[in-house]
Amino acid sequence: MVKLFGANRAVDGVDLAVKTGTVYGVLGPSGVGKTTTISMLATLLRPDAGEAKIFGFDVCSEAQIVRQLIGVTGQYASEDENLSDTENLVLFSKLLGLLGSAPKRKPADLLEEFGLTDAAKRPLKNFSGGVRRRLDLAASLIAQPPLLFLDEPTTGLDPRTRGQMWDTIRRLVAGGSTVLLTTQYLDEADLLADRVAVIDKGRVVAEGTSDELKSSVGTAALQLRLANAADLPAARELIRTTLGVESVVFAEAARLTAPMQHANLVTDLLVALRGDGIPVQEISVQQPTPDEVFLALTGHDTGNAGTDTATPELETPR
């Protein structure tokens, strides 16, 4: 798909294939085309070139059918802050055409599932961003769509609330839903996504599992902190002979860092250190950071990404 805003190609040939019943992550910093891509897939923007199909239905020529198959949680909450959680969900239920007792029954079920019963009757403006994001996701599920678009659903949330959102996403997929998730966080893609596409300047620059993307940076780093700084030279020699790599020494902290090319040899190293009477106070493995992954895949850091010019006030309908 391609989307132009004047001379800017906000989306420049994005090509994705998402398997049913999986979480597919679209990874990249703000401004690289993720939201514009979601907007086209959700029938909110028309592509300037290319095509996209949702369960076999074209997003342009069969947009009305596509809208019945998807739910969208955008970056900007669409609830009325003066209404309570219950009132907001009842409103969305009626707008979606639920009949009979369903507009009351369905919101009650969703409030319980998302842990929002305590906030059911108070105005939304009195609650935190985490509560609002959970309500936003709950609203997307009123019609039980088989495909959910989640556009950076955990940005700005505290770690506890992020964890709750991750648990909810896992439950949705376990129940048969398909999720396309955009995120700025490699750890989020690592924990949730079956496959990940990395987008930069409107293009997919890499695609694969999280482990495959991280391996493109190189190996993880083994970090050791010794009890005695005097043992650093001997420990470094053991790393050289056991792991076959050179280590970097940080004498002030009695610490060494070495590339971990062969994880199965780490046990041999620990045995060798103990055999030579070199006590280790701490051992850890440092995985590549999100910035390192993005730098390796794109040639620049996340601060130099392009600008996604989709209008920020664009709100995604339910």
C-alpha positions as CSV (number, residue, x, y, z in Angstrom):
1,M,0.0,0.0,0.0
2,V,1.0,3.6,-0.7
3,K,-0.3,6.8,0.9
4,L,0.8,10.3,-0.1
5,F,0.3,13.5,1.8
6,G,1.5,16.1,-0.7
7,A,5.1,15.3,-1.5
8,N,5.5,13.0,1.5
9,R,5.1,9.3,1.0
10,A,3.9,8.5,4.5
11,V,3.4,4.8,3.5
12,D,5.7,3.8,0.7
13,G,4.8,0.2,-0.3
14,V,4.0,-1.5,2.9
15,D,3.3,-5.2,2.3
16,L,2.0,-7.4,5.2
17,A,0.6,-10.9,5.5
18,V,-1.0,-11.8,8.8
19,K,-2.1,-15.3,9.7
20,T,-5.5,-15.8,11.4
21,G,-5.3,-16.5,15.1
22,T,-2.0,-14.7,15.7
23,V,-0.6,-11.5,17.0
24,Y,1.3,-9.6,14.3
25,G,3.5,-6.7,15.5
26,V,4.3,-3.6,13.5
27,L,7.4,-2.1,15.2
28,G,8.8,1.4,14.8
29,P,9.1,4.8,16.5
30,S,6.5,7.5,16.1
31,G,6.2,9.0,12.7
32,V,7.2,6.1,10.4
33,G,3.8,5.3,9.0
34,K,2.3,2.8,11.4
35,T,-0.9,4.8,12.2
36,T,-1.4,5.7,8.5
37,T,-1.1,2.0,7.6
38,I,-3.7,1.1,10.3
39,S,-6.0,3.8,9.1
40,M,-6.0,2.4,5.5
41,L,-6.6,-1.1,6.7
42,A,-9.4,0.1,8.9
43,T,-11.1,1.9,5.9
44,L,-10.5,5.3,7.4
45,L,-8.1,6.4,4.6
46,R,-8.1,5.3,1.0
47,P,-4.7,4.0,-0.3
48,D,-3.2,6.0,-3.2
49,A,-1.8,2.8,-4.7
50,G,-1.9,-0.9,-3.9
51,E,-4.6,-3.0,-2.3
52,A,-5.4,-4.7,1.0
53,K,-7.8,-7.5,1.9
54,I,-9.3,-8.5,5.3
55,F,-10.5,-12.1,5.3
56,G,-10.7,-11.8,1.6
57,F,-12.6,-8.6,1.4
58,D,-11.1,-5.5,-0.3
59,V,-10.8,-2.5,2.1
60,C,-11.8,-0.1,-0.6
61,S,-14.5,-1.8,-2.7
62,E,-15.9,-3.8,0.2
63,A,-15.3,-1.4,3.0
64,Q,-18.8,-1.9,4.7
65,I,-18.2,-5.6,5.0
66,V,-14.6,-5.0,6.3
67,R,-16.0,-2.7,9.0
68,Q,-18.1,-5.5,10.3
69,L,-15.1,-7.7,10.8
70,I,-12.8,-5.4,12.7
71,G,-12.4,-3.5,15.9
72,V,-10.0,-0.6,16.3
73,T,-8.3,0.9,19.4
74,G,-6.5,4.1,18.2
75,Q,-4.0,6.2,20.0
76,Y,-6.6,8.7,21.1
77,A,-9.5,7.6,23.3
78,S,-13.0,8.3,21.8
79,E,-15.0,7.9,25.0
80,D,-17.1,10.8,26.5
81,E,-15.2,11.8,29.7
82,N,-18.4,13.1,31.3
83,L,-20.0,9.6,31.0
84,S,-19.3,6.6,33.2
85,D,-17.7,3.5,31.9
86,T,-21.1,1.8,31.8
87,E,-22.7,4.7,30.0
88,N,-19.9,4.8,27.4
89,L,-20.2,1.1,26.6
90,V,-24.0,1.2,26.5
91,L,-23.7,4.1,24.0
92,F,-21.3,2.2,21.8
93,S,-23.5,-0.9,22.0
94,K,-26.5,1.0,20.7
95,L,-24.5,2.7,18.0
96,L,-23.3,-0.7,16.8
97,G,-27.0,-1.9,16.6
98,L,-27.2,-4.3,19.6
99,L,-30.8,-5.0,20.3
100,G,-32.9,-6.0,23.3
101,S,-31.0,-6.5,26.6
102,A,-27.7,-6.8,24.8
103,P,-26.8,-3.0,25.2
104,K,-26.8,-3.5,29.0
105,R,-25.6,-7.1,29.3
106,K,-22.6,-6.8,27.0
107,P,-21.1,-3.8,28.8
108,A,-21.5,-5.5,32.2
109,D,-19.6,-8.5,30.9
110,L,-16.8,-6.4,29.4
111,L,-16.4,-4.2,32.6
112,E,-15.9,-7.4,34.6
113,E,-13.5,-8.9,32.1
114,F,-11.3,-5.8,32.0
115,G,-11.4,-5.1,35.8
116,L,-13.4,-1.9,35.5
117,T,-16.4,-2.7,37.7
118,D,-15.1,-0.3,40.4
119,A,-15.2,2.5,37.8
120,A,-18.6,1.5,36.3
121,K,-20.7,4.4,37.6
122,R,-18.3,7.3,38.0
123,P,-17.3,9.8,35.2
124,L,-14.4,8.7,33.1
125,K,-12.6,12.0,33.6
126,N,-11.9,11.0,37.2
127,F,-9.7,8.1,36.2
128,S,-6.2,7.4,35.0
129,G,-5.0,6.9,31.5
130,G,-4.7,3.1,32.2
131,V,-8.4,2.9,32.9
132,R,-9.2,4.8,29.8
133,R,-7.1,2.6,27.6
134,R,-8.7,-0.5,29.0
135,L,-12.2,1.0,28.4
136,D,-11.1,1.9,24.9
137,L,-10.1,-1.8,24.2
138,A,-13.4,-3.0,25.8
139,A,-15.4,-0.8,23.5
140,S,-13.6,-2.3,20.5
141,L,-14.8,-5.8,21.6
142,I,-18.5,-5.0,21.9
143,A,-19.3,-6.5,18.5
144,Q,-16.8,-9.4,19.1
145,P,-14.8,-8.7,15.8
146,P,-12.5,-11.5,14.6
147,L,-9.7,-8.9,13.8
148,L,-8.5,-6.2,16.2
149,F,-6.2,-3.3,15.3
150,L,-4.4,-2.0,18.4
151,D,-2.5,1.2,17.6
152,E,0.2,1.6,20.4
153,P,-2.3,0.5,23.1
154,T,0.2,0.7,26.0
155,T,2.1,3.9,25.2
156,G,2.3,6.1,28.3
157,L,1.0,3.4,30.7
158,D,2.7,2.4,33.9
159,P,4.3,-1.1,34.0
160,R,1.5,-2.7,36.0
161,T,-1.2,-1.5,33.6
162,R,0.9,-2.5,30.6
163,G,1.1,-6.0,32.0
164,Q,-2.7,-6.1,32.4
165,M,-3.1,-5.0,28.8
166,W,-0.7,-7.7,27.6
167,D,-2.7,-10.4,29.6
168,T,-5.9,-9.2,27.9
169,I,-4.4,-9.4,24.4
170,R,-3.2,-12.9,25.1
171,R,-6.7,-14.0,26.3
172,L,-8.2,-12.5,23.1
173,V,-5.9,-14.5,20.8
174,A,-6.4,-17.6,22.9
175,G,-10.1,-17.1,22.2
176,G,-9.6,-17.1,18.5
177,S,-9.1,-13.4,17.7
178,T,-6.4,-12.1,15.3
179,V,-4.5,-9.0,16.5
180,L,-2.5,-6.5,14.5
181,L,-0.5,-4.5,17.0
182,T,1.6,-1.4,16.4
183,T,4.2,-0.5,19.0
184,Q,7.3,1.4,19.7
185,Y,8.6,-1.2,22.2
186,L,10.7,-4.2,21.2
187,D,9.9,-5.9,24.5
188,E,6.2,-5.6,23.8
189,A,6.6,-7.2,20.4
190,D,8.9,-9.8,21.9
191,L,6.3,-10.8,24.5
192,L,3.2,-10.7,22.4
193,A,3.8,-11.0,18.6
194,D,4.2,-14.2,16.7
195,R,5.8,-12.2,13.9
196,V,7.1,-8.6,13.7
197,A,7.5,-6.2,10.8
198,V,9.8,-3.3,11.3
199,I,8.7,-0.1,9.5
200,D,11.0,2.9,8.7
201,K,10.0,5.8,6.5
202,G,6.8,4.1,5.3
203,R,8.5,0.8,4.3
204,V,8.9,-2.6,5.8
205,V,12.7,-2.9,6.3
206,A,12.6,-6.3,8.1
207,E,10.1,-9.0,9.0
208,G,10.4,-12.1,11.1
209,T,10.1,-13.4,14.7
210,S,11.4,-11.2,17.5
211,D,14.4,-13.6,18.0
212,E,15.3,-13.3,14.3
213,L,15.2,-9.5,14.5
214,K,17.4,-9.4,17.6
215,S,19.9,-11.8,16.1
216,S,20.4,-9.3,13.2
217,V,22.2,-7.1,15.7
218,G,24.5,-9.8,16.8
219,T,24.8,-11.9,19.9
220,A,23.8,-11.0,23.4
221,A,26.4,-9.9,25.9
222,L,27.4,-11.9,29.0
223,Q,28.1,-9.7,32.0
224,L,30.1,-10.9,35.1
225,R,30.8,-9.0,38.3
226,L,33.5,-10.5,40.4
227,A,33.9,-10.4,44.1
228,N,37.5,-9.2,43.8
229,A,38.9,-6.8,41.2
230,A,42.3,-8.5,41.5
231,D,40.8,-11.6,39.7
232,L,40.0,-9.6,36.6
233,P,43.1,-10.6,34.5
234,A,42.6,-14.3,35.4
235,A,38.9,-14.2,34.6
236,R,39.5,-12.5,31.3
237,E,41.9,-15.2,30.3
238,L,39.4,-17.9,31.2
239,I,36.8,-16.1,29.0
240,R,39.3,-16.1,26.2
241,T,40.1,-19.8,26.5
242,T,36.6,-21.1,27.3
243,L,34.3,-18.9,25.2
244,G,36.8,-18.0,22.5
245,V,36.1,-14.3,22.7
246,E,37.7,-11.2,24.0
247,S,36.1,-9.4,27.0
248,V,35.9,-5.8,28.0
249,V,37.0,-5.0,31.6
250,F,35.5,-2.3,33.8
251,A,38.0,-2.4,36.6
252,E,36.2,0.1,38.9
253,A,33.3,-2.3,39.2
254,A,35.2,-5.5,38.9
255,R,33.0,-6.3,35.9
256,L,33.6,-7.9,32.5
257,T,31.4,-8.0,29.4
258,A,31.8,-10.5,26.6
259,P,29.9,-11.5,23.4
260,M,27.9,-14.6,24.2
261,Q,28.2,-16.4,20.8
262,H,27.7,-19.9,22.3
263,A,25.3,-20.0,25.2
264,N,26.0,-23.6,26.0
265,L,29.6,-22.7,26.9
266,V,28.6,-20.4,29.7
267,T,28.3,-23.3,32.1
268,D,31.8,-24.4,31.3
269,L,33.0,-20.9,32.1
270,L,31.4,-20.8,35.5
271,V,32.9,-24.2,36.3
272,A,36.3,-23.0,35.3
273,L,36.0,-19.8,37.4
274,R,35.0,-21.9,40.4
275,G,37.8,-24.3,39.8
276,D,40.3,-21.4,39.8
277,G,38.8,-20.0,43.0
278,I,37.4,-16.9,41.3
279,P,34.1,-16.0,43.1
280,V,31.4,-14.4,40.9
281,Q,28.9,-12.0,42.6
282,E,26.6,-11.4,39.7
283,I,26.0,-12.8,36.2
284,S,23.5,-11.6,33.6
285,V,22.8,-11.6,29.9
286,Q,22.2,-8.2,28.2
287,Q,19.9,-8.5,25.1
288,P,20.2,-5.9,22.3
289,T,18.2,-2.8,23.1
290,P,15.3,-1.6,20.8
291,D,17.5,1.3,19.6
292,E,20.3,-1.1,18.7
293,V,17.9,-3.3,16.8
294,F,16.4,-0.3,14.9
295,L,19.9,1.1,14.2
296,A,21.1,-2.3,12.8
297,L,18.0,-2.6,10.6
298,T,17.7,0.9,9.3
299,G,21.1,2.5,9.6
300,H,19.9,5.3,11.9
301,D,18.6,5.6,15.4
302,T,14.9,6.1,16.3
303,G,15.3,9.9,16.8
304,N,15.9,10.4,13.0
305,A,12.8,8.7,11.8
306,G,10.5,10.3,9.3
307,T,7.2,12.1,10.0
308,D,3.9,10.3,9.7
309,T,1.6,13.0,8.5
310,A,-1.7,11.3,9.1
311,T,-3.9,13.9,10.8
312,P,-3.5,13.4,14.6
313,E,-7.1,14.3,15.2
314,L,-8.3,11.4,13.1
315,E,-10.4,9.2,15.4
316,T,-11.1,5.6,14.7
317,P,-14.7,4.5,14.8
318,R,-15.9,1.4,16.5
